[in-house]
Amino acid sequence: MSFGAVFAGYSYAVLSSVPLTALGLACVILGSTLLMVPGSAVPAREVRAMMEGCLVNVEALLEELDARGKAVYMPPTDGRVYAFVPFPENANVGELDPGSVPRRVFTEAGGVRGVTIFPPGSEVVRLSLLPEEAGAEDALSRVLVDFIEAVESVKYVRRGAEAVVELSRPRIASEQPRVNGSLGSFSVSVAGCVLAYVLRCPVHFKGEEASGGRVVGYFEVRVADG
């Protein structure tokens, strides 16, 4: 706007050029338009509030049912990833067949009783419209960095059945102990949903570590991808 105003005035008063004056006025209009456009279509504060509200509901459900086990993120059957959380803390979920886990609140899979949950990351992944051929690291970056801007960067390492996701500077903190223990913190939980969606197999959350400005999530891929 400042450049356009000065340029238009100089072009009109000194150069007596109508085209250059029009160019300066166009810059003023463009600058005014940019000032009125918000930096983010959905403000980050509102996004955090919605995500944290979803986590509060999941926390209440896990606490009410006393579910303490580590979640197994199941691949989608209708576009949505869901998580099976066993009641026992050290439950042996074994090799779960995605088709053997009924999608109802109280359920049993592999002889283990638990609860089925649709975590917030399930809808995040579905709405991100990930292509089926997307690689794991590209998909994690697209969802967590580009789509919801939850972290600054993502690194992914796969060693056999073990999958490690390193998240730099997570922006959405989850203060829900049951959710963090069973599903992982918000960004890690979304990462689990992405992996189950892309790898098309159950992904068992094993835990996470936070240090400084990074969080590392550990998963076990139950069935070899491909």
C-alpha positions in Angstrom: 0.0 0.0 0.0 2.8 2.4 0.9 4.7 1.7 -2.3 1.5 2.0 -4.4 0.5 5.3 -2.8 4.0 6.9 -3.4 4.3 5.5 -6.8 0.9 6.6 -7.9 1.5 10.2 -6.6 4.9 10.4 -8.3 3.5 9.0 -11.6 0.6 11.5 -11.6 2.4 14.6 -10.4 5.9 14.3 -11.9 5.7 11.8 -14.8 2.1 12.7 -15.8 1.7 9.0 -16.8 -1.8 7.6 -16.6 -0.8 3.9 -16.9 1.8 4.2 -14.2 -0.6 6.0 -12.0 -3.1 3.2 -12.5 -0.4 0.7 -11.6 0.2 2.5 -8.4 -3.5 2.5 -7.5 -3.7 -1.2 -8.3 -0.9 -1.8 -5.8 -2.8 0.2 -3.1 -5.9 -2.0 -3.8 -3.9 -5.2 -3.7 -2.3 -4.2 -0.4 -5.7 -3.3 1.1 -7.1 -6.7 0.1 -4.1 -8.6 1.6 -4.6 -6.7 4.9 -8.2 -7.9 5.1 -7.4 -11.5 4.4 -6.7 -13.5 7.6 -3.4 -15.3 7.9 -5.2 -18.6 8.4 -8.6 -19.7 7.1 -9.3 -21.3 10.5 -7.5 -19.6 13.4 -5.0 -21.8 15.2 -6.6 -21.0 18.6 -10.0 -22.3 17.4 -8.5 -25.4 16.0 -6.7 -26.1 19.2 -9.9 -25.5 21.2 -11.8 -28.0 19.1 -9.1 -30.7 19.2 -8.7 -30.3 23.0 -12.5 -30.5 23.4 -12.5 -33.8 21.5 -9.6 -35.1 23.7 -11.6 -34.2 26.9 -14.5 -36.4 25.8 -12.1 -39.3 24.9 -10.4 -38.9 28.3 -13.7 -39.1 30.1 -14.7 -42.3 28.3 -11.4 -44.0 29.0 -11.5 -43.0 32.7 -15.1 -44.1 33.1 -14.4 -47.5 31.6 -11.0 -47.7 33.3 -9.3 -48.6 30.0 -5.5 -48.5 30.4 -4.0 -50.5 27.6 -2.1 -49.2 24.6 -4.2 -48.5 21.6 -4.1 -50.5 18.3 -4.9 -48.2 15.4 -6.9 -50.2 12.9 -6.9 -49.5 9.1 -10.0 -47.9 7.7 -12.9 -49.9 6.3 -15.1 -46.9 5.4 -12.5 -44.1 5.2 -12.1 -43.7 9.0 -9.3 -45.1 11.2 -10.4 -46.3 14.6 -8.6 -47.4 17.7 -9.1 -50.5 19.9 -8.0 -49.8 23.5 -7.9 -52.9 25.7 -9.0 -52.6 29.4 -5.9 -54.3 30.9 -2.8 -52.2 31.0 -0.5 -55.0 29.8 -2.9 -56.7 27.5 -1.5 -59.0 24.8 -3.4 -58.0 21.7 -1.5 -60.4 19.5 -2.1 -60.3 15.8 -5.4 -58.6 15.4 -7.4 -59.1 12.3 -9.0 -55.7 11.4 -12.2 -57.5 10.5 -12.4 -59.2 13.9 -12.7 -56.0 15.9 -16.4 -55.0 16.0 -16.8 -51.2 15.8 -18.9 -50.7 18.9 -18.0 -49.1 22.2 -17.7 -52.3 24.3 -16.0 -55.1 22.3 -13.6 -58.0 22.4 -10.8 -58.9 20.0 -8.3 -61.7 20.3 -9.8 -62.7 23.6 -9.2 -59.3 25.1 -12.0 -57.0 26.2 -11.7 -53.3 25.3 -13.3 -50.2 23.8 -13.4 -48.9 20.3 -12.7 -45.2 19.8 -12.7 -42.9 16.9 -9.8 -40.5 17.9 -9.7 -36.9 16.6 -7.0 -37.9 14.1 -9.4 -40.2 12.4 -11.4 -37.3 10.9 -8.3 -35.3 10.3 -6.9 -38.1 8.1 -10.1 -38.6 6.3 -10.5 -34.9 5.5 -6.9 -34.5 4.4 -7.8 -36.6 1.3 -4.5 -38.6 1.3 -3.9 -40.4 -2.0 -3.7 -44.2 -1.6 -0.2 -44.3 -3.1 1.2 -41.8 -0.5 4.3 -43.0 1.4 4.3 -43.0 5.2 6.7 -40.0 5.7 5.0 -37.9 2.9 1.6 -38.6 4.4 2.7 -37.7 7.9 4.2 -34.5 6.7 1.1 -33.6 4.6 -1.3 -34.2 7.5 0.6 -32.9 10.5 2.7 -30.1 8.9 0.6 -28.9 5.9 -3.0 -29.7 6.7 -3.5 -29.0 10.4 -0.1 -27.3 11.1 0.2 -29.3 14.4 4.0 -29.7 14.2 6.9 -27.9 12.5 8.4 -31.0 10.8 8.2 -34.8 10.8 10.8 -37.6 10.5 9.8 -41.3 10.0 12.0 -44.4 10.4 10.9 -48.0 9.9 12.9 -50.9 11.2 11.1 -54.1 10.5 8.0 -54.1 12.6 9.0 -51.0 14.6 8.0 -47.6 13.3 9.4 -44.4 14.9 7.9 -40.9 14.3 9.8 -37.9 15.4 7.8 -34.7 15.7 9.4 -31.3 15.9 7.8 -28.5 17.9 4.3 -29.8 18.4 1.8 -26.9 18.7 -1.2 -28.7 20.2 -0.5 -29.9 23.8 -2.8 -32.6 25.3 -3.0 -32.5 29.1 -5.2 -35.7 29.3 -3.2 -38.5 31.1 -5.5 -41.4 30.0 -5.4 -40.2 26.4 -1.6 -39.7 26.4 -1.0 -43.1 28.0 -3.3 -45.1 25.7 -3.5 -43.2 22.4 -0.5 -40.9 22.7 -0.5 -37.1 22.8 -2.6 -35.4 20.1 0.2 -35.2 17.4 1.4 -38.8 18.1 -2.2 -40.0 18.0 -2.7 -38.4 14.6 0.5 -40.0 13.4 -0.8 -43.4 14.5 -4.0 -42.8 12.5 -1.9 -41.8 9.4 0.2 -44.9 9.7 -2.8 -47.2 9.9 -4.4 -45.5 7.0 -1.3 -45.6 4.7 0.1 -49.0 5.7 -3.4 -50.6 5.6 -2.7 -52.7 8.7 -3.0 -52.5 12.5 -0.5 -50.2 14.2 0.1 -50.7 17.9 1.0 -47.6 19.9 4.0 -48.5 22.2 4.7 -45.2 23.9 6.3 -41.8 23.4 9.1 -39.6 24.7 9.3 -35.8 24.9 12.5 -33.9 25.1 12.9 -30.2 24.5 11.0 -29.2 21.4 10.4 -32.7 20.0 8.2 -35.7 20.7 9.1 -39.2 19.5 6.3 -41.8 19.1 6.9 -45.5 19.0 4.6 -47.9 17.1 4.6 -51.6 16.1 3.3 -52.4 12.7 1.3 -55.6 13.2 1.3 -56.8 9.6 4.0 -56.2 7.0 2.8 -53.5 4.5 2.7 -54.2 0.8 
